[in-house]
Amino acid sequence: MHLNLKMKYLENLNPSQQKAVTAPLGPVSILAGPGSGKTRVLTARIQHLFYTHNLAPSRIRAVTFTQNGTQTMRDRLDGDGLKDVRISTFHSLCRSIIDRHFQRNPQLVDLCKAAGVGMPFCWHSFQPKAKRPHLEWYEEDGRLTPEVALWVAFQYACVAFSQKVPPQLDFTEAGYQRVAKVFARVKPRLRPVHGFVKAGMPELILLGNFDGLCRFRDYVRALFGYELQIADELHPDYQEMVSAFSRNDPQLETFFRKAYRQLVKRYAFLDFTAQVLCAHQILLSSPEALRRMQNQYDALLIDEFQDTDPVQFDIAQRMVAEHKNLFVVGDHNQAIYGFRGADARNISRFREVFPEPYEVLLDRNYRSTPEIVEVSRAVVERYQDTGYVFPTAVKSRGAAVEMKSRLTEVPISDPADVLVLSYTNRCVQENCQTLKSMGIPYVKTVRFAEDSEKRVFCVGKKIVDRVLEVMSFLQEPTREHILTAALHVPGIGEKTLEGLVQVSDLSREPKLEALFGFRDYVCGLTAESQVQAVCDNSGRSPEGQEGIFKGASIDWHSDSVRSDVSFLGRVLAHYESIPTYETLFDASAQVMTVHQAKGMETPVVIVDGYSFFAPGDGAFVSEESVYEAARVMYVALSRAERELYLVTDRRDYPNMRRVYEMIERQTGIDCTAVENRIDFSIEDAQAFELAFGGDV
């Protein structure tokens, strides 16, 4: 049986992939470029360890960089019966070390005693209710999110700043409610740079991370002597937020950090940076904790190794110190998280720590056409060591890569095939507005964190579900659609609905009179007007009138919601029947930052090259920061399978000249003739409004 299974997991692997999978036990380093099948290799390697080397699945640990990567590997292994393999992110690994051994760190013990809790609380980890701090006033499903905690700290900082006194947090529910009430009065007086910061906004997460990153840099410098890029040359999203606070309101930044630290200390919170550092300190200070970790696993595999930081690599080294069974897969050209502490030099350090490791280059690209491979590698080619070989495209030649001066010039026939990538979150928002003007349905990824939330047309799922369910009733008032729409009517809850289920003729039910009256009122309107009517009749209107649909906590009458709901109406007009949320989601283009797209692939990719060009001089101080930006561009371009469009007219960006030359050779068009970009103007908006109707 084992022989057959062995043959099965080696099927359809090329020679270099087979060489990687069947590498001998010990330190193994796999260099895997875009589209080279690294996930398949990692999965097959785990199967090889089980079937050939008889390692128990529970004694194999795999570490990935994102939740998506974890789930992909888990799905493949579960199908083969290897359900006991531990697969997680690196932060999850660190949390497991802390949960088991935090008593061996005197600082953590003192922190817990001062907070009056039994154990430290790691963000984004579920813990039993008995072990959670008392935080009913901002707790969600047993998970205390960094976004909400940062928002609370920001409110305290703004209130203290307005009153010219240092922040002093009141940790009672009543105390927080008092501050929240004062903040509601303070918020309108904040300058625009602060006014857009809301709970869950990525900018506030970045500002909160900045403090931890500075501490992380100092820790690495003191322990290893390494100089990291973080805090000195930040990602543009960090630069924009941190500079706005520090340049204009240094006192507000100081107040924010003080409030944030008070909150963390009071509840023994460990944010992502602290989790890595505390886990490392435990292994350094406790031989017993380290020995338990070493005895727990016989093999450790790390995906996206170029995105690990020096502390994470040191944790990995110590875990495998006895057996040396460390299998890493990475690509220095895809290292794009230097601003968060990752250090691609770990790939070269691997050879220093493990002399003469078994090394394999995955030399074939199964994702992209040769044209896409040629253009994408051109942006990083000048940084390669002599003898480095990029993976060769396996696909036959396809469409030439095209340069466009504006996103509106890109032909989009099937939005479901399209991925629009930007360097910054701000440019994601701009591209969403442009797609809306083009009438292209889109999904926007709105968070910077790895557990990204996606919204259809920037509208939350609750709003879209409300519209779709009511529209289904308007279009086809079946019994099922009536009962579903009824839940949105004030006064009708689950218990009332149980009674309605027993009613034979729902059209004569007095409790549903308003619902059927609304249908009669809008039956002759277009789909777009019907959707707008649902929005207008939800919640309380600006004039104080109650709508026939519940308002819940959604501001249905805000300009942004009305605009997106109007666009939703225009999209639904193209459907013969009302789609489900999932259908709408799957039929939309995806818009996100390059960092959020790590590991993705899609038929058509549009890269917003303008988002890479920071205004003014000095945006990139060192050669390393220039190379990091080039790597981000490389990752963006290499997501494409079939078609690639680069939206820019900037030839002076570092490393872009070679990209232009490659595109010119493919298309036979002189890229210098591309007109300068003209920003989307009011006139453009008016023109598209005439073309598509409604709000733009």
C-alpha positions as CSV (number, residue, x, y, z in Angstrom):
1,M,0.0,0.0,0.0
2,H,2.8,2.4,0.9
3,L,4.5,1.8,-2.5
4,N,1.3,2.7,-4.4
5,L,0.8,5.8,-2.3
6,K,4.4,6.8,-2.8
7,M,4.1,6.5,-6.5
8,K,0.9,8.6,-6.3
9,Y,2.3,11.6,-4.6
10,L,5.3,11.7,-7.0
11,E,3.1,11.6,-10.0
12,N,3.0,14.7,-12.2
13,L,6.2,16.2,-10.6
14,N,9.0,17.3,-12.9
15,P,12.6,16.2,-12.2
16,S,13.5,19.2,-10.0
17,Q,10.3,18.9,-8.0
18,Q,10.9,15.1,-7.5
19,K,14.5,15.9,-6.4
20,A,13.2,18.4,-3.8
21,V,10.5,16.0,-2.5
22,T,12.9,13.1,-2.2
23,A,15.8,15.0,-0.7
24,P,17.5,13.2,2.2
25,L,16.8,14.0,5.8
26,G,18.6,17.0,7.1
27,P,18.8,20.7,6.1
28,V,17.2,21.2,2.7
29,S,16.8,24.6,0.9
30,I,14.5,24.9,-2.1
31,L,14.6,28.0,-4.3
32,A,11.2,28.3,-5.8
33,G,10.2,31.2,-8.1
34,P,6.7,32.2,-9.0
35,G,4.5,29.5,-10.4
36,S,7.1,26.7,-9.8
37,G,4.7,24.5,-7.7
38,K,6.2,25.1,-4.2
39,T,2.9,24.3,-2.4
40,R,2.7,21.0,-4.3
41,V,6.3,20.2,-3.3
42,L,5.8,21.1,0.3
43,T,2.7,18.8,0.5
44,A,4.5,16.0,-1.3
45,R,7.5,16.4,1.0
46,I,5.3,15.8,4.0
47,Q,3.8,12.7,2.4
48,H,7.4,11.5,1.6
49,L,8.4,11.9,5.3
50,F,5.4,9.8,6.3
51,Y,5.5,7.1,3.6
52,T,9.2,6.7,3.1
53,H,10.8,7.8,6.4
54,N,8.0,6.6,8.6
55,L,7.7,9.9,10.5
56,A,4.4,10.1,12.4
57,P,2.1,12.9,11.0
58,S,1.8,14.4,14.5
59,R,5.6,14.8,14.7
60,I,5.7,16.9,11.5
61,R,5.3,20.7,11.8
62,A,4.8,22.9,8.8
63,V,4.9,26.7,9.0
64,T,3.4,29.0,6.4
65,F,3.3,32.8,6.2
66,T,-0.5,33.3,5.7
67,Q,-3.8,31.6,6.7
68,N,-4.5,31.0,3.0
69,G,-1.3,29.0,2.7
70,T,-2.1,27.0,5.8
71,Q,-5.6,26.1,4.5
72,T,-4.3,25.1,1.0
73,M,-1.8,22.7,2.5
74,R,-4.3,21.4,5.0
75,D,-6.9,20.7,2.3
76,R,-4.4,18.7,0.2
77,L,-3.1,16.7,3.1
78,D,-6.5,15.9,4.6
79,G,-7.4,14.4,1.2
80,D,-4.6,11.9,1.7
81,G,-5.5,11.1,5.3
82,L,-2.6,13.0,6.9
83,K,-4.9,15.0,9.2
84,D,-2.5,15.0,12.2
85,V,0.2,17.1,10.6
86,R,0.5,20.4,12.5
87,I,0.2,23.3,10.0
88,S,0.1,26.9,11.1
89,T,1.5,30.4,10.7
90,F,4.7,31.3,12.5
91,H,2.7,33.5,14.9
92,S,0.6,30.6,15.8
93,L,3.7,28.5,16.5
94,C,5.0,31.3,18.8
95,R,1.6,31.5,20.6
96,S,1.8,27.7,21.3
97,I,5.2,28.2,22.9
98,I,3.9,31.1,25.1
99,D,0.7,29.2,26.1
100,R,2.7,26.2,27.3
101,H,5.7,27.9,28.9
102,F,5.0,31.5,29.8
103,Q,5.5,30.7,33.5
104,R,9.2,30.4,32.7
105,N,9.5,34.0,31.6
106,P,9.6,36.2,34.8
107,Q,8.5,39.3,32.8
108,L,5.4,37.5,31.5
109,V,4.6,36.2,35.0
110,D,4.8,39.7,36.4
111,L,2.7,41.1,33.6
112,C,-0.1,38.6,34.3
113,K,0.0,39.2,38.0
114,A,-0.3,43.0,37.5
115,A,-3.2,42.4,35.1
116,G,-4.9,39.9,37.4
117,V,-5.1,37.2,34.7
118,G,-4.1,33.6,34.6
119,M,-2.1,33.8,31.4
120,P,-1.1,36.4,28.7
121,F,-3.6,37.0,26.0
122,C,-2.3,36.7,22.5
123,W,-4.2,38.6,19.9
124,H,-6.1,36.5,17.3
125,S,-5.9,33.4,19.4
126,F,-9.0,31.8,21.0
127,Q,-8.9,31.1,24.7
128,P,-11.5,29.7,27.1
129,K,-13.7,32.2,28.7
130,A,-12.3,31.6,32.2
131,K,-8.9,32.6,31.0
132,R,-9.9,35.8,29.2
133,P,-9.6,39.2,30.6
134,H,-12.8,41.0,31.6
135,L,-13.5,42.9,28.4
136,E,-17.2,42.7,27.5
137,W,-17.2,46.2,26.2
138,Y,-15.1,45.4,23.1
139,E,-15.0,41.6,22.8
140,E,-16.0,39.7,19.7
141,D,-16.6,35.9,19.7
142,G,-13.8,35.3,22.2
143,R,-11.2,37.1,20.1
144,L,-9.8,40.4,21.1
145,T,-8.7,42.1,17.9
146,P,-5.8,44.5,17.6
147,E,-8.1,46.8,15.5
148,V,-10.5,47.4,18.3
149,A,-7.9,47.8,21.0
150,L,-6.0,50.3,18.9
151,W,-9.3,52.2,18.3
152,V,-9.9,52.4,22.1
153,A,-6.4,53.7,22.6
154,F,-6.8,56.2,19.9
155,Q,-10.0,57.6,21.4
156,Y,-8.3,58.0,24.8
157,A,-5.4,59.8,23.1
158,C,-7.6,62.2,21.2
159,V,-9.6,63.1,24.3
160,A,-6.5,63.7,26.3
161,F,-4.9,65.7,23.5
162,S,-8.0,67.9,23.3
163,Q,-7.9,68.5,27.0
164,K,-4.1,69.0,27.0
165,V,-3.6,66.3,29.7
166,P,-1.7,63.0,29.5
167,P,-4.1,60.0,28.8
168,Q,-5.1,58.0,31.8
169,L,-7.2,55.0,30.9
170,D,-10.3,54.1,33.0
171,F,-10.6,50.3,32.6
172,T,-14.2,50.1,33.7
173,E,-17.1,49.9,31.2
174,A,-18.5,53.1,32.5
175,G,-15.1,54.8,32.2
176,Y,-14.8,53.8,28.6
177,Q,-18.3,54.9,27.7
178,R,-17.5,58.4,29.2
179,V,-14.4,58.7,27.0
180,A,-16.3,57.4,23.9
181,K,-19.0,60.1,24.5
182,V,-16.4,62.9,24.8
183,F,-14.6,61.5,21.7
184,A,-17.8,61.8,19.7
185,R,-17.6,65.6,20.4
186,V,-13.8,65.8,19.8
187,K,-13.8,63.8,16.5
188,P,-15.3,66.5,14.2
189,R,-12.5,68.9,15.4
190,L,-9.7,66.6,14.4
191,R,-7.8,67.5,11.2
192,P,-8.5,65.4,8.1
193,V,-5.4,63.3,8.7
194,H,-7.0,62.0,11.9
195,G,-10.6,62.2,11.0
196,F,-10.6,59.2,8.6
197,V,-9.2,56.9,11.2
198,K,-11.9,54.5,12.2
199,A,-12.1,51.1,14.0
200,G,-10.6,48.5,11.8
201,M,-8.9,51.0,9.4
202,P,-5.5,49.7,8.3
203,E,-3.8,53.1,8.9
204,L,-4.4,52.8,12.6
205,I,-3.1,49.2,12.6
206,L,0.1,50.4,10.9
207,L,0.6,53.2,13.5
208,G,0.2,50.7,16.3
209,N,2.6,48.3,14.6
210,F,5.2,51.0,14.2
211,D,5.9,51.2,17.9
212,G,6.4,47.4,18.1
213,L,8.6,47.4,15.0
214,C,11.0,49.9,16.5
215,R,11.3,47.7,19.5
216,F,11.8,44.7,17.3
217,R,14.6,46.4,15.4
218,D,16.4,47.2,18.6
219,Y,16.0,43.7,19.9
220,V,17.5,42.1,16.7
221,R,20.4,44.6,16.7
222,A,21.2,43.9,20.3
223,L,21.0,40.1,20.0
224,F,22.3,39.4,16.5
225,G,24.0,42.6,15.4
226,Y,21.8,42.7,12.3
227,E,20.5,46.0,10.9
228,L,16.9,45.8,9.7
229,Q,15.2,48.1,7.2
230,I,12.1,48.6,9.3
231,A,11.4,52.0,10.9
232,D,14.1,53.6,8.9
233,E,12.7,53.1,5.4
234,L,9.0,52.2,5.9
235,H,6.4,51.0,3.4
236,P,4.5,54.0,1.9
237,D,1.4,53.2,4.0
238,Y,3.5,53.4,7.2
239,Q,5.3,56.6,6.0
240,E,2.1,58.4,5.3
241,M,0.5,57.6,8.6
242,V,3.5,57.9,10.9
243,S,4.8,61.1,9.3
244,A,1.4,62.7,9.4
245,F,1.2,62.1,13.2
246,S,4.8,62.9,14.1
247,R,5.3,65.9,11.8
248,N,2.0,67.7,12.6
249,D,1.0,66.4,16.1
250,P,4.0,64.9,17.8
251,Q,2.1,65.1,21.1
252,L,-0.8,63.2,19.8
253,E,1.5,60.4,18.7
254,T,3.1,60.4,22.1
255,F,-0.4,60.2,23.8
256,F,-1.5,57.4,21.5
257,R,1.5,55.3,22.3
258,K,1.1,55.9,26.0
259,A,-2.6,54.9,25.9
260,Y,-1.8,51.9,23.8
261,R,0.9,50.7,26.2
262,Q,-1.4,51.2,29.2
263,L,-4.1,49.1,27.5
264,V,-1.6,46.3,26.6
265,K,-0.1,46.3,30.1
266,R,-3.5,46.4,31.9
267,Y,-4.8,43.3,30.1
268,A,-1.5,41.4,29.5
269,F,-2.0,41.6,25.7
270,L,0.7,40.3,23.5
271,D,0.5,41.8,20.0
272,F,2.2,40.1,17.0
273,T,5.6,41.5,17.5
274,A,5.5,40.7,21.3
275,Q,4.4,37.1,20.5
276,V,7.6,36.4,18.5
277,L,9.9,38.1,21.0
278,C,8.4,36.5,24.0
279,A,8.4,33.0,22.5
280,H,12.1,33.5,21.6
281,Q,13.0,34.7,25.1
282,I,11.3,31.7,26.6
283,L,13.4,29.3,24.4
284,L,16.6,31.2,25.3
285,S,16.0,31.3,29.0
286,S,14.4,27.9,29.6
287,P,16.3,24.8,28.6
288,E,13.3,22.7,29.6
289,A,10.9,24.6,27.3
290,L,13.4,24.3,24.4
291,R,13.9,20.6,25.1
292,R,10.2,20.0,25.0
293,M,9.9,21.8,21.6
294,Q,12.8,19.8,20.2
295,N,11.3,16.5,21.4
296,Q,7.9,17.3,20.0
297,Y,8.8,17.3,16.3
298,D,11.0,15.2,14.0
299,A,10.8,17.6,11.1
300,L,10.1,21.3,10.5
301,L,9.0,22.7,7.1
302,I,8.9,26.5,6.4
303,D,7.1,28.0,3.4
304,E,7.9,31.6,2.2
305,F,11.2,31.4,4.0
306,Q,12.3,34.7,2.6
307,D,9.6,36.4,4.7
308,T,10.9,35.1,8.0
309,D,12.7,37.5,10.3
310,P,16.0,36.8,12.2
311,V,14.2,35.9,15.4
312,Q,11.9,33.4,13.7
313,F,14.8,31.8,11.9
314,D,16.6,31.5,15.3
315,I,13.5,29.8,16.8
316,A,13.5,27.3,13.9
317,Q,17.2,26.6,14.3
318,R,16.8,25.8,17.9
319,M,13.8,23.5,17.3
320,V,15.8,21.3,14.9
321,A,19.1,21.5,16.7
322,E,19.1,17.7,17.4
323,H,18.0,16.2,14.1
324,K,18.6,19.1,11.6
325,N,15.5,18.1,9.6
326,L,14.7,21.6,8.4
327,F,13.1,22.0,5.0
328,V,12.7,25.6,3.7
329,V,11.1,26.9,0.5
330,G,11.7,30.5,-0.5
331,D,12.7,33.0,-3.2
332,H,14.8,36.1,-2.3
333,N,13.1,37.9,-5.3
334,Q,9.7,37.6,-3.6
335,A,10.8,39.1,-0.2
336,I,8.4,42.0,0.2
337,Y,7.9,42.2,4.0
338,G,11.2,43.9,5.0
339,F,9.3,46.8,6.4
340,R,7.7,44.4,8.9
341,G,11.0,42.9,10.0
342,A,11.4,40.1,7.5
343,D,15.0,39.6,6.3
344,A,15.6,37.8,2.9
345,R,19.2,37.4,4.0
346,N,18.0,34.4,6.0
347,I,18.3,32.4,2.7
348,S,22.1,33.0,2.6
349,R,22.4,32.6,6.3
350,F,20.9,29.1,6.0
351,R,24.1,28.0,4.3
352,E,26.1,29.5,7.2
353,V,24.1,27.8,9.9
354,F,23.8,24.5,8.0
355,P,27.0,24.0,6.0
356,E,26.5,22.1,2.7
357,P,22.7,21.9,2.8
358,Y,20.9,19.9,0.1
359,E,19.8,22.6,-2.4
360,V,17.3,22.4,-5.2
361,L,16.2,25.0,-7.8
362,L,12.6,24.6,-9.1
363,D,13.3,25.6,-12.6
364,R,9.9,25.7,-14.4
365,N,7.1,28.2,-14.2
366,Y,3.7,26.6,-14.8
367,R,1.7,29.7,-14.1
368,S,2.5,32.4,-16.7
369,T,3.1,32.7,-20.4
370,P,6.7,33.4,-21.6
371,E,5.8,37.0,-22.2
372,I,4.7,37.6,-18.6
373,V,7.8,35.7,-17.3
374,E,10.1,37.8,-19.4
375,V,8.7,41.2,-18.3
376,S,8.3,40.3,-14.6
377,R,11.9,39.1,-14.2
378,A,13.2,42.2,-16.0
379,V,12.5,44.3,-13.0
380,V,14.8,42.3,-10.7
381,E,17.3,40.8,-13.1
382,R,20.1,43.2,-12.3
383,Y,20.2,42.1,-8.6
384,Q,20.9,38.4,-9.3
385,D,24.1,36.6,-8.5
386,T,26.1,35.1,-11.4
387,G,24.6,31.8,-12.4
388,Y,21.2,32.4,-11.0
389,V,18.5,31.0,-13.3
390,F,14.9,32.2,-13.3
391,P,12.2,29.5,-13.8
392,T,11.4,28.9,-17.5
393,A,7.8,29.2,-18.7
394,V,6.2,25.9,-19.6
395,K,3.2,27.5,-21.4
396,S,3.2,28.3,-25.1
397,R,3.5,31.9,-26.1
398,G,0.5,34.1,-25.5
399,A,-0.5,37.8,-25.6
400,A,2.1,40.5,-25.3
401,V,2.3,42.4,-22.1
402,E,0.7,45.8,-22.6
403,M,1.5,49.3,-21.2
404,K,-1.5,51.6,-20.5
405,S,-1.4,55.2,-19.3
406,R,-4.8,54.8,-17.4
407,L,-6.8,52.0,-15.8
408,T,-9.8,53.0,-17.9
409,E,-7.8,52.0,-21.1
410,V,-7.5,48.4,-20.1
411,P,-10.1,46.1,-21.8
412,I,-12.0,44.0,-19.3
413,S,-14.3,41.4,-20.8
414,D,-14.7,39.1,-17.7
415,P,-14.2,40.9,-14.3
416,A,-14.0,37.5,-12.6
417,D,-10.7,36.9,-14.3
418,V,-9.2,40.2,-13.2
419,L,-6.9,41.1,-10.3
420,V,-6.0,44.8,-9.8
421,L,-2.9,45.4,-7.7
422,S,-1.4,48.5,-6.0
423,Y,1.5,49.2,-3.8
424,T,-0.5,51.1,-1.2
425,N,-4.0,50.9,0.4
426,R,-4.7,54.5,-0.7
427,C,-4.3,53.5,-4.3
428,V,-6.6,50.5,-3.8
429,Q,-9.4,52.9,-3.0
430,E,-8.6,55.1,-6.1
431,N,-8.7,52.0,-8.4
432,C,-12.0,50.9,-6.9
433,Q,-13.5,54.3,-7.8
434,T,-12.2,54.0,-11.3
435,L,-13.6,50.5,-11.8
436,K,-17.0,51.8,-10.5
437,S,-16.8,54.5,-13.1
438,M,-16.2,51.9,-15.8
439,G,-19.2,49.8,-14.6
440,I,-16.9,46.9,-13.5
441,P,-18.1,45.0,-10.4
442,Y,-15.2,44.5,-8.0
443,V,-14.3,43.1,-4.6
444,K,-12.1,45.2,-2.4
445,T,-9.8,43.8,0.2
446,V,-10.0,46.4,3.0
447,R,-7.5,45.2,5.7
448,F,-3.8,45.2,5.9
449,A,-3.6,42.2,8.2
450,E,-3.2,38.7,6.7
451,D,-6.8,37.7,7.7
452,S,-8.1,40.2,5.1
453,E,-11.8,41.1,4.9
454,K,-13.3,41.4,1.4
455,R,-16.2,43.6,0.5
456,V,-18.3,43.7,-2.7
457,F,-18.1,47.3,-4.0
458,C,-16.7,48.4,-0.7
459,V,-20.1,47.5,0.9
460,G,-20.2,45.1,3.9
461,K,-21.9,41.7,3.5
462,K,-24.9,42.8,5.7
463,I,-25.8,45.5,3.3
464,V,-25.4,43.4,0.2
465,D,-27.4,40.5,1.7
466,R,-30.2,42.9,2.6
467,V,-30.5,44.2,-0.9
468,L,-30.2,40.8,-2.6
469,E,-32.8,39.2,-0.3
470,V,-35.3,42.0,-0.7
471,M,-34.7,42.2,-4.4
472,S,-35.4,38.4,-4.7
473,F,-38.7,39.0,-3.1
474,L,-39.5,41.9,-5.4
475,Q,-38.6,39.9,-8.5
476,E,-40.2,36.6,-7.5
477,P,-42.4,36.6,-4.3
478,T,-42.2,32.9,-3.6
479,R,-43.0,31.8,0.0
480,E,-39.3,31.3,0.7
481,H,-38.4,34.8,-0.6
482,I,-41.3,36.4,1.4
483,L,-40.1,34.8,4.7
484,T,-36.5,35.8,4.0
485,A,-37.4,39.4,3.3
486,A,-39.7,39.5,6.3
487,L,-36.8,39.3,8.6
488,H,-35.7,42.8,7.5
489,V,-39.1,44.3,8.6
490,P,-39.2,46.0,12.0
491,G,-41.0,44.0,14.6
492,I,-40.3,40.6,13.0
493,G,-37.8,38.4,14.6
494,E,-37.1,34.7,14.7
495,K,-40.1,33.9,17.0
496,T,-42.5,36.0,14.9
497,L,-41.2,34.3,11.8
498,E,-42.0,30.9,13.3
499,G,-45.6,32.0,13.5
500,L,-45.6,33.3,9.9
501,V,-44.4,29.9,8.7
502,Q,-47.8,28.5,9.7
503,V,-49.8,31.2,7.8
504,S,-51.2,29.8,4.5
505,D,-51.6,33.0,2.6
506,L,-48.7,35.4,3.5
507,S,-50.0,38.1,1.1
508,R,-52.9,38.7,3.5
509,E,-50.9,38.7,6.7
510,P,-51.2,42.2,8.4
511,K,-47.6,42.1,9.7
512,L,-46.4,41.9,6.1
513,E,-48.7,44.6,4.8
514,A,-45.9,47.2,4.6
515,L,-43.6,44.7,2.8
516,F,-46.2,43.9,0.1
517,G,-47.1,47.6,-0.1
518,F,-43.5,48.4,-0.8
519,R,-43.5,45.8,-3.6
520,D,-46.5,47.4,-5.2
521,Y,-44.9,50.8,-5.0
522,V,-41.6,49.8,-6.8
523,C,-42.9,47.1,-9.1
524,G,-42.7,49.3,-12.2
525,L,-39.3,50.7,-11.4
526,T,-36.0,49.6,-12.9
527,A,-33.8,47.2,-10.9
528,E,-31.4,50.1,-10.1
529,S,-34.3,52.3,-8.8
530,Q,-35.6,49.4,-6.8
531,V,-32.2,48.9,-5.1
532,Q,-32.1,52.6,-4.3
533,A,-35.6,52.4,-2.9
534,V,-34.5,49.6,-0.5
535,C,-31.7,51.8,0.7
536,D,-33.9,54.9,1.1
537,N,-36.4,52.9,3.1
538,S,-33.9,51.2,5.5
539,G,-33.5,52.6,9.0
540,R,-34.3,56.2,9.9
541,S,-34.1,58.8,7.1
542,P,-32.1,62.1,7.5
543,E,-35.5,63.7,8.0
544,G,-36.3,61.4,10.9
545,Q,-38.8,59.1,9.2
546,E,-38.7,55.4,9.9
547,G,-38.3,53.1,6.9
548,I,-40.1,49.9,6.4
549,F,-36.8,47.9,6.8
550,K,-34.7,47.7,9.9
551,G,-31.7,50.1,10.2
552,A,-29.6,47.9,12.5
553,S,-26.2,49.6,13.0
554,I,-25.7,50.5,9.3
555,D,-25.8,54.1,8.2
556,W,-27.8,53.5,5.0
557,H,-28.1,57.1,4.2
558,S,-24.4,58.0,4.2
559,D,-23.0,59.2,0.9
560,S,-20.6,56.3,0.6
561,V,-23.2,53.6,1.2
562,R,-25.7,55.3,-1.1
563,S,-23.1,55.5,-3.8
564,D,-22.1,51.8,-3.5
565,V,-25.7,50.7,-3.2
566,S,-26.6,52.6,-6.4
567,F,-23.7,50.9,-8.2
568,L,-25.0,47.6,-6.9
569,G,-28.3,48.4,-8.6
570,R,-26.6,49.0,-11.9
571,V,-24.8,45.7,-11.7
572,L,-27.9,43.8,-10.8
573,A,-29.6,45.2,-13.8
574,H,-27.4,42.9,-15.9
575,Y,-28.7,39.7,-14.2
576,E,-31.9,37.9,-15.3
577,S,-32.4,36.7,-11.8
578,I,-31.1,38.0,-8.5
579,P,-27.7,36.4,-7.7
580,T,-26.5,35.2,-4.3
581,Y,-23.8,37.0,-2.5
582,E,-21.3,34.3,-3.4
583,T,-22.3,34.5,-7.1
584,L,-21.8,38.2,-7.1
585,F,-18.5,37.9,-5.3
586,D,-17.2,35.3,-7.8
587,A,-18.2,37.4,-10.8
588,S,-16.3,40.5,-9.6
589,A,-12.8,41.7,-10.2
590,Q,-10.5,41.7,-7.1
591,V,-8.7,44.8,-5.9
592,M,-6.0,44.7,-3.3
593,T,-2.4,45.6,-2.4
594,V,0.4,43.4,-3.7
595,H,1.2,42.3,-0.2
596,Q,-2.3,40.9,0.2
597,A,-2.0,39.1,-3.1
598,K,1.0,37.0,-2.0
599,G,0.5,33.5,-3.3
600,M,-2.4,34.3,-5.6
601,E,-2.6,33.7,-9.3
602,T,-5.3,34.8,-11.8
603,P,-5.8,34.9,-15.6
604,V,-5.6,38.7,-15.9
605,V,-3.5,41.0,-13.7
606,I,-3.5,44.8,-13.9
607,V,-0.7,46.5,-12.0
608,D,-1.1,50.1,-10.9
609,G,2.5,51.2,-11.6
610,Y,1.8,54.8,-10.4
611,S,1.3,53.5,-6.8
612,F,5.0,52.6,-6.8
613,F,6.1,56.1,-7.5
614,A,6.2,58.2,-4.3
615,P,5.9,62.0,-5.0
616,G,9.1,64.0,-4.5
617,D,12.7,62.9,-4.0
618,G,14.2,60.6,-1.5
619,A,11.4,58.1,-1.5
620,F,13.9,55.3,-1.6
621,V,17.0,56.1,0.4
622,S,19.2,53.0,0.0
623,E,19.8,50.4,-2.6
624,E,18.1,47.8,-0.4
625,S,14.9,49.8,-0.3
626,V,15.0,50.2,-4.1
627,Y,15.5,46.4,-4.5
628,E,12.6,45.8,-2.1
629,A,10.3,48.0,-4.2
630,A,11.5,46.1,-7.3
631,R,10.6,42.8,-5.6
632,V,7.1,44.1,-4.8
633,M,6.7,44.9,-8.5
634,Y,8.1,41.4,-9.4
635,V,5.5,39.7,-7.2
636,A,2.7,41.9,-8.7
637,L,3.7,41.1,-12.3
638,S,4.2,37.4,-11.7
639,R,0.6,36.8,-10.4
640,A,-0.7,36.8,-14.0
641,E,-1.4,33.6,-15.9
642,R,-2.7,34.8,-19.3
643,E,-2.7,38.6,-19.6
644,L,-0.7,41.4,-17.9
645,Y,-1.2,45.1,-18.1
646,L,1.1,47.6,-16.5
647,V,-0.6,51.0,-15.9
648,T,2.0,53.7,-15.8
649,D,4.0,56.1,-17.9
650,R,7.0,56.4,-15.6
651,R,10.3,55.3,-17.1
652,D,12.4,56.9,-14.5
653,Y,11.4,54.5,-11.7
654,P,14.4,52.4,-10.7
655,N,14.7,49.2,-12.8
656,M,11.8,50.1,-15.0
657,R,13.8,50.9,-18.1
658,R,14.5,47.2,-18.7
659,V,10.7,46.4,-18.3
660,Y,9.9,49.1,-20.9
661,E,12.4,47.6,-23.3
662,M,11.0,44.1,-22.9
663,I,7.4,45.3,-23.5
664,E,8.5,47.3,-26.6
665,R,10.1,44.2,-28.0
666,Q,7.0,42.2,-27.5
667,T,4.5,44.8,-28.8
668,G,6.6,46.7,-31.3
669,I,5.2,49.9,-29.8
670,D,7.5,52.7,-28.5
671,C,6.5,53.0,-24.8
672,T,7.9,56.6,-24.8
673,A,4.8,57.5,-26.8
674,V,2.5,56.6,-24.0
675,E,0.8,59.8,-22.9
676,N,1.2,61.1,-19.4
677,R,-1.4,60.0,-16.9
678,I,-4.4,62.3,-16.4
679,D,-6.1,61.8,-13.1
680,F,-9.7,60.8,-13.0
681,S,-11.5,64.2,-13.1
682,I,-14.9,65.6,-12.4
683,E,-15.5,65.7,-16.1
684,D,-14.7,62.0,-16.4
685,A,-17.1,61.2,-13.6
686,Q,-19.9,63.2,-15.2
687,A,-19.3,61.4,-18.5
688,F,-19.5,58.0,-16.9
689,E,-22.5,59.0,-15.0
690,L,-24.3,59.8,-18.2
691,A,-23.2,56.5,-19.6
692,F,-24.2,54.3,-16.7
693,G,-26.7,56.5,-14.8
694,G,-26.9,57.0,-11.0
695,D,-24.1,58.0,-8.7
696,V,-20.4,57.6,-9.5
